[in-house]
Structures are given as structure tokens and as C-alpha cells.
């Protein structure tokens, strides 16, 4: 499944909203990224910040499952959306 940049940003915003409502995981995200509450509001439309949200979620399969189940999307969605955001190009080592 390929995402346009707009579709990827929309999904990442949904993921950010899910993350912001998760009292247990939000502090982990903020600690890992150095983001504060102001950043969540001010950078919500920044594609680089949205990419960091998806990068964070992609660190743990449980987080992916929880987010995708809550957002009613396939488990492949975060990776597909991440590929359409800055820095999401797949590396080819050969």
C-alpha cells in the first residue's frame, strides 16, 4: 500500500492524537524525543515531527498493534505512511 504525502501526514496526525491520549506511552515518547507539550501542538503539521511520531511507534510491535487496533487500520499502515514522509525512503544496501 503506497501513501501520498498528504495521506501519510493525515495518518501520522491520527497516530499523534492516539499517542497524546495514551497516558502511559506519551511520557515515553516525550522522553525519547525531547518533545514537550508545546511541541505536540506547535509541530503537529511539521512533516519531520510527524515522521518522528511514526518512527517512535515503529520501535515496538505492541505499540503498532495497539495504535492500529484503536485507529482501525491494517498493521502495515504505520510503515507505509512513514515511507511517504521525509527520511522514510528505504535504504538499499546492494
Buried (B, 14 or more C-beta within 10 A) or exposed (E): EEBEEEBBBBBBBBBBBBBBEBEEBBEBBBEEBEBEEEBBEEBBEEBEBBBBBBBBBEEEEEBBEBBBEBBEBEEEBBBBBBBBBBEBEEEEEE
